Amino acid sequence: MAVLFGVTVGILAVVAILIISALPLYFAVKFLGGKATIFKVLMVNLIVGIISAALDMPVVGFVLLLFVYKEVFKMSWLSAFLAWILQFVVAGALLFLAIILSIGVAVF
């Protein structure tokens, strides 16, 4: 019974981490007027992660990332590039908010 509880908590934790990690891209795309849902953003993150892991060429990977953003979220190339930049700004703001609220993890 305890093992089942541990596995369930582990799966829920992974799902929560995936959703939280998708929020910066979701907010960036929504801000720029793209068609985004949390599910789409999760799938895009998965696709981009697989592409990045499979390719050993950063420039080609970056162009493919922008292409995936452009096609999935129905954006222009410039908007896809701005969404890529803005997701880091949103991630930084969310991290700053977590630090202010003392939700961060202590590092020893």
Secondary structure, DSSP 8 states (H G I E B T S, - for coil): -HHHHHHHHHHHHHHHHHHHHHHHHHHHHHHTT----HHHHHHHHHHHHHHHHH-S-HHHHHHHHHHHHHHHTT--HHHHHHHHHHHHHHHHHHHHHHHHTT-S----
